[in-house]
Amino acid sequence: MDLTTKTSKQSFSSQNTLGIIGGMSWESTQTYYQLINQGVKQRLGGLHSADILIHSLDFAPIEALQMQGDWEMMAQMLADSGKRLKLAGATGLLIATNTMHKVADRVIEATGLPLIHIADATAQAIKSQGLSNIALLGTNFTMTQDFYKQRLLDANLSVLIPDDTQRDDIHRIIYDELCQGQILDSSRQRYQQVIASLAQQGAEGVILGCTEIGLLISQQDSPIAVFDTTAIHANSAVEFLLQG
């Protein structure tokens, strides 16, 4: 049997091509890569892997722009990234970070491609468990601004956030430690304290609303249901890849 005949008898899967805007930080982008490929392999078996393109941005200038509040420049940067991924063949997009979904609409406008929104996927996961009162952890931007919380509210969820001191600690640990690959027991304990406080206020579950928090906190660290946005988002990516 020649090679042509062998090839014609093989079974090929057809996937969509997902473009991932990553690097914010690369610590969590590598988790996305692993989870999405594991999900595709689990669904298709054998040697199958995910049909994805990744543009990993340099996070340092983006973090500086965040501190300056220059979201217009960041929107342009992510829109340009999305356009590059489209030119490379992406048929849909994913922004591998919660905070930068503040500019998600600009990416959609610039590319004309569907985007898997992390807050929508998370809200769906929460509602599937029948919960309505949810705590939100993340960067100060994610916890306090409407671009993220409003999508949860639109899904008829009640959202609790930490107090000022707790928010500052959550934010600091993300940028100074987790984004730099530092996983400290003392920081895990601080997050556990915050989660316990929010549970006492009536939270039925907690959103790990920064893609690095899952590196520090898991279900065993929380008295209430944990919703890891990285895992949820990656699962939605697998669904997109295989829906074609």
C-alpha positions as CSV (number, residue, x, y, z in Angstrom):
1,M,0.0,0.0,0.0
2,D,1.5,3.3,-1.0
3,L,1.5,6.5,1.1
4,T,-1.4,8.1,-0.9
5,T,-3.6,5.1,-0.1
6,K,-2.6,5.1,3.5
7,T,-3.4,8.8,3.8
8,S,-6.8,8.4,2.2
9,K,-7.7,5.8,4.8
10,Q,-6.8,7.9,7.8
11,S,-9.4,9.6,9.9
12,F,-9.0,13.4,10.1
13,S,-10.7,15.7,12.5
14,S,-11.8,19.2,11.5
15,Q,-11.2,22.0,14.1
16,N,-11.7,25.7,14.1
17,T,-8.5,27.7,14.5
18,L,-8.4,29.7,17.7
19,G,-6.2,32.7,18.1
20,I,-5.0,33.4,21.7
21,I,-3.8,36.8,22.8
22,G,-1.5,35.8,25.6
23,G,1.5,36.8,27.6
24,M,-0.5,38.8,30.3
25,S,1.1,37.0,32.0
26,W,2.9,34.1,30.3
27,E,2.6,32.2,33.6
28,S,-1.1,31.7,33.0
29,T,-0.8,31.5,29.2
30,Q,1.1,28.3,29.5
31,T,-1.7,26.9,31.6
32,Y,-4.2,27.8,28.8
33,Y,-2.0,25.9,26.3
34,Q,-1.9,22.9,28.5
35,L,-5.6,22.8,29.4
36,I,-6.8,23.4,25.9
37,N,-4.6,20.7,24.4
38,Q,-5.6,18.3,27.2
39,G,-9.3,19.0,26.5
40,V,-9.0,18.3,22.8
41,K,-7.0,15.1,23.4
42,Q,-9.6,13.9,25.9
43,R,-12.4,14.6,23.4
44,L,-10.7,13.3,20.2
45,G,-8.2,10.8,21.7
46,G,-5.0,9.5,20.2
47,L,-2.4,12.1,19.1
48,H,-4.9,14.9,18.6
49,S,-4.0,18.4,19.8
50,A,-5.5,21.8,19.6
51,D,-5.5,23.9,16.4
52,I,-4.4,27.2,18.0
53,L,-2.2,30.2,17.3
54,I,-0.7,32.2,20.2
55,H,0.5,35.8,20.1
56,S,2.3,36.3,23.4
57,L,2.6,40.0,24.2
58,D,5.3,41.6,26.4
59,F,3.5,42.2,29.7
60,A,5.8,44.8,31.2
61,P,4.7,47.8,28.9
62,I,1.1,46.7,29.3
63,E,1.4,46.7,33.1
64,A,2.9,50.2,32.9
65,L,0.0,51.4,30.7
66,Q,-2.5,49.8,33.2
67,M,-0.9,51.9,36.0
68,Q,-1.2,55.0,33.9
69,G,-4.8,54.2,32.9
70,D,-4.0,54.4,29.2
71,W,-6.6,51.9,28.1
72,E,-6.8,53.4,24.6
73,M,-3.2,52.4,23.9
74,M,-3.8,49.0,25.3
75,A,-6.9,48.6,23.2
76,Q,-4.9,49.4,20.1
77,M,-2.2,46.9,21.1
78,L,-4.7,44.0,21.6
79,A,-6.6,45.0,18.5
80,D,-3.4,44.8,16.5
81,S,-2.6,41.4,18.1
82,G,-6.1,40.1,17.1
83,K,-5.6,41.3,13.5
84,R,-2.3,39.5,13.3
85,L,-3.9,36.3,14.5
86,K,-6.7,36.7,12.0
87,L,-4.2,37.1,9.2
88,A,-2.5,34.0,10.4
89,G,-5.7,32.1,10.0
90,A,-7.6,32.4,13.3
91,T,-11.4,32.0,13.0
92,G,-12.0,33.0,16.6
93,L,-10.2,34.7,19.4
94,L,-9.5,34.3,23.1
95,I,-7.9,36.9,25.4
96,A,-6.0,34.9,28.0
97,T,-6.5,37.3,30.9
98,N,-9.5,38.7,32.8
99,T,-8.4,42.3,33.2
100,M,-7.7,42.9,29.5
101,H,-11.3,42.1,28.7
102,K,-11.9,45.7,29.4
103,V,-10.9,46.2,25.7
104,A,-12.6,43.1,24.3
105,D,-15.1,45.1,22.3
106,R,-12.3,46.9,20.5
107,V,-10.7,43.6,19.6
108,I,-14.0,42.4,18.2
109,E,-14.5,45.6,16.2
110,A,-11.0,45.5,14.8
111,T,-11.1,41.9,13.7
112,G,-14.7,41.0,13.0
113,L,-14.0,37.6,14.7
114,P,-16.0,36.0,17.4
115,L,-14.4,36.3,20.9
116,I,-14.9,33.8,23.7
117,H,-15.6,36.2,26.6
118,I,-14.2,35.0,29.9
119,A,-16.9,36.6,32.1
120,D,-19.8,35.2,30.0
121,A,-18.3,31.7,30.2
122,T,-17.8,32.0,34.0
123,A,-21.3,33.3,34.5
124,Q,-22.7,30.3,32.6
125,A,-20.6,27.9,34.8
126,I,-21.9,29.5,38.0
127,K,-25.5,29.4,36.9
128,S,-25.2,25.7,35.8
129,Q,-24.6,25.0,39.5
130,G,-27.7,26.9,40.6
131,L,-25.8,29.6,42.5
132,S,-26.6,33.3,42.5
133,N,-24.5,35.1,45.1
134,I,-20.9,35.1,44.0
135,A,-17.6,36.6,45.3
136,L,-15.2,38.1,42.8
137,L,-11.4,38.2,43.3
138,G,-9.0,39.7,40.7
139,T,-7.0,42.8,40.0
140,N,-8.4,46.0,41.3
141,F,-9.5,46.8,37.8
142,T,-11.6,43.6,37.5
143,M,-13.0,43.8,41.0
144,T,-14.1,47.5,40.9
145,Q,-14.9,48.4,37.3
146,D,-18.1,47.6,35.4
147,F,-16.5,46.0,32.3
148,Y,-16.5,42.6,34.1
149,K,-19.0,42.9,37.0
150,Q,-21.7,44.2,34.7
151,R,-21.7,41.0,32.6
152,L,-22.2,39.0,35.8
153,L,-25.0,41.3,36.9
154,D,-26.6,41.0,33.5
155,A,-26.6,37.2,34.1
156,N,-28.7,37.8,37.3
157,L,-25.8,37.2,39.6
158,S,-25.2,39.1,42.8
159,V,-21.5,40.1,43.1
160,L,-19.6,40.6,46.3
161,I,-16.0,42.1,46.3
162,P,-13.5,42.4,49.1
163,D,-13.0,45.5,51.1
164,D,-10.3,48.1,50.3
165,T,-7.5,46.5,52.3
166,Q,-8.3,43.1,51.0
167,R,-8.5,44.3,47.4
168,D,-5.1,45.9,47.7
169,D,-3.6,42.6,49.0
170,I,-5.2,40.5,46.3
171,H,-4.0,42.9,43.6
172,R,-0.5,43.1,45.0
173,I,-0.1,39.4,45.2
174,I,-1.2,39.0,41.6
175,Y,1.4,41.4,40.2
176,D,4.3,41.1,42.6
177,E,4.1,37.3,43.0
178,L,1.9,35.2,40.8
179,C,2.7,37.0,37.5
180,Q,6.4,36.4,38.4
181,G,6.0,32.7,39.2
182,Q,6.1,33.1,43.0
183,I,3.7,30.9,44.9
184,L,3.8,31.6,48.6
185,D,2.0,29.9,51.5
186,S,1.5,33.2,53.2
187,S,-0.3,34.6,50.2
188,R,-2.5,31.5,50.0
189,Q,-3.4,32.0,53.6
190,R,-4.3,35.7,52.9
191,Y,-6.5,34.6,50.0
192,Q,-8.2,32.0,52.2
193,Q,-8.9,34.7,54.8
194,V,-10.5,36.9,52.2
195,I,-12.6,34.1,50.8
196,A,-13.8,33.1,54.3
197,S,-14.8,36.7,54.9
198,L,-16.8,36.8,51.7
199,A,-18.4,33.5,52.5
200,Q,-19.6,34.9,55.9
201,Q,-21.2,37.7,53.9
202,G,-23.3,35.3,51.9
203,A,-21.1,34.3,49.0
204,E,-22.0,30.8,47.7
205,G,-19.0,30.6,45.4
206,V,-15.9,32.6,44.5
207,I,-14.6,33.6,41.1
208,L,-10.8,33.4,40.7
209,G,-11.1,36.4,38.4
210,C,-7.5,36.6,37.4
211,T,-6.0,33.9,35.3
212,E,-3.0,33.6,37.7
213,I,-5.0,33.0,40.9
214,G,-5.6,29.3,40.0
215,L,-1.8,28.9,40.4
216,L,-2.3,29.6,44.1
217,I,-5.9,28.7,45.1
218,S,-7.8,25.5,44.4
219,Q,-11.1,24.0,45.7
220,Q,-9.4,22.5,48.7
221,D,-8.5,26.0,49.8
222,S,-12.0,27.3,50.0
223,P,-15.2,26.6,52.0
224,I,-17.3,27.6,49.1
225,A,-17.4,26.6,45.4
226,V,-14.4,27.8,43.4
227,F,-14.7,29.0,39.8
228,D,-11.3,29.0,38.2
229,T,-11.7,31.3,35.2
230,T,-8.6,29.9,33.4
231,A,-10.1,26.4,33.5
232,I,-13.5,27.6,32.5
233,H,-12.2,29.7,29.7
234,A,-10.0,26.9,28.4
235,N,-13.0,24.5,28.4
236,S,-15.0,27.1,26.3
237,A,-12.0,27.2,23.9
238,V,-12.2,23.4,23.5
239,E,-15.9,23.7,22.6
240,F,-15.2,26.4,20.1
241,L,-12.4,24.4,18.5
242,L,-14.6,21.3,18.1
243,Q,-17.9,22.9,17.1
244,G,-17.0,23.0,13.4
